[in-house]
Amino acid sequence: MPKKKKVKKVKKIKKLKVVKKIKTQNKLKQSTKSSNGKNSIQGQEEKPEIKKIKKQATEKRIYNLKDFVVYPKHGVGKVIAIEKANIGEIDIQFYKILVEKEKLTLTVPINQQSKLRPIASINQINKCVSILKTKPKIKRTMWSRRAQEYDQKINSGKIYELAEVVKDLNKNTDIIADQSYSERQLFEKAYERLKSEFEAVLNLTPEEVQKKMDKALGRTATLETAQ
């Protein structure tokens, strides 16, 4: 009988030891989890917050009086005034831009000037001249579709696209029969827009600019032979 009691006691001691081990293991796991959690939290706290920088809708560029600027839908204009107005208890500053070719005065708020761009540089003008010298691209698509593409390029405000339209629609002649009415209209619109920017950048007379452009387009030789 005493032997049986000893066996029971040994079994109880073993069970207690196993329970203690499990408890200690669980405590260790919990402590490691909590420590990992703390480390991760600390890591998150240590990492600087990455804020997404939204791109500004407009480039805040300052134009001065008498500066030439380009408004895509109307062409080259000159800043004739910088004025302020109070609209809805908010002070708004804006440019007044005169487009002489169209006899139009535009009012453009300074914080909404994404459509404006400065006039081209001399290097850009030289590149335009080289574009005018290249062969025109002849597309076989319907004229209505091409006309829409040309009109979009003219109103894009991008000088290289403007030069491409002039080059592509150039017929090397002033004979009306060689061009359709709509084709001629688009050519003249693009030609005058490009010409006005050439005048502003190169500080030349309209006649001098026309000679320069016609020479690049190869119009001078054909006109002389026609005469």
Beta strands, then each sheet from edge to edge (+ up, - down):
strand 1: 68-71
strand 2: 75-87
strand 3: 90-99
strand 4: 104-109
strand 5: 117-118
sheet 1: 4+ 3- 2+ 1- 5+
end
